[in-house]
């Protein structure tokens, strides 16, 4: 019997046929056999990740808005990638992010890897690993600890106002985006390492750092879809890699080098017999010696990832909310007048007292709502139990099997007109009274459940003292409009027009109480 001999001339056609059959089998599975095949949504999104990639990379960063459009066409539950489902029902948020006892929610591995901080608290895919890392950090970010450290916030606020005074006396137009970046970065660095670079006093450096972080975040979508490029760049010799690395990845490398030096300093000081940094509550000196964490959780790489997350998140998210608040206070004089009247009715303004002021808290909540927190799909996975969603309008029940990536977005919830009428209008009064208390259930800036942002209390404290300070100053917006704060691109955080120079203002007189 004659045997078949595979020669080079027939190898290529055979390989092509096998590849075509493989691709067809994947397509057939995703469209017809997959447990998610019955979920509504565009067939192309169910078939291939290139649908998501198109709206993430080539539009750019528009998929979150496309998903909202798809929900309007297909209903409250849609399939948005081959393995991910988006749910637009605000009342189902807790089922996704804050399930009942005995139910776990892991993170989506693919989304986590895009950030490149796999060993941080935010990079912990498994529920139990996240819990262990969070337990070590919880004491530093408790409301009690934040209140005890209020004097440090006061010190930073004085520097903030010194910056405003300097701009007033010089006639300089101040870039509020840079100022609040420096303010938030100084505070989070004090918490992490016991010192800061005083970026509030060095606005050129604050501006450079802010642009650096923006570059890092604008690489997130590329890293999600083409993570192999980042991995390849890391393996190349430094001289070659530096020339070939895309700008966003270069920004991340520079940022990580600075964090690495801080962590190495903390570790070296322990080797030198240094037991603290003069402040027993600085995070990484405590984590270094924590009895809660095993030694494997104290490696330089692990601590570097943790510090990268805390510094980036603690700087960028707070900066965006502060900038959002100040822009709308300047753009809407009646809101500023109401805030000033409330502040003037109190003879002193300690952090504890500021936290009790309803209108100030309305300003804070509205700034958080319109800055949207994490703007991408903060996806969750139920590892061992199905999740069942019932469409209220049709009564249809959708069974999402274990392992399904399920998400919503802050855009879908924060712009739901049944909850937030005129959702893009800055209205602090929507948070007052019984109706405001109900709306707080739908405030997802810090997300929900056991993975709620650990820095929530610190961010709100920074907001309270900084907004009270900004209200003392008369300013006039300079070459700034809504597009400098609007959510126009999803680069992990709400990003305005890509050529924005930030929120800028001319500084006038100060109203001291």
Secondary structure, 3 states (H helix, E strand, C coil): CCCCCCCHHHHHHHHHHHHHHHHHHHHHHHHHHCCCCCCCCCHHHHHCCHHHHHHHHHCCCCHHHHHHHHHHHHCCEEEEECCEEEECCHHHHHHHHCCCCCCCCEECHHHHHHHCCCCCCCCCCCHHHHHHHHHHHHHHHCHHHHHHCHHHHHHHHHHHHHHHHHHHHHCCEEEHHHHHHHHHHHHHHHHHHCCCCCHHHCHHHHHHHHHHHHHHHCCHHHHHHCHHHHHHHHHCCHHHHHHHCCHHHHHHHHHHHHHHHHHHHHHHHHHCCCCCCCCCCCHHHHHHCCCCCCHHHHCHHHHHHHHHHHHHHHHHHHHHHHHHHHHHHHHCHHHHHHHHHHHHCCCCCCHHHHCCCHHHHHHHHHHHHHHCCECCCCCEECCCCCEEEECCCCCCEEEECCCCEEECCHHHHHCCCCCCCCCCCCCHHHHCHHHHHHHHHHCCCCCCHHHCCCCHHHHHHHHHHHHHHHCCEEEEECCCCHHHCCCCEECCEEECCCCCCCCEEEEEEECCC
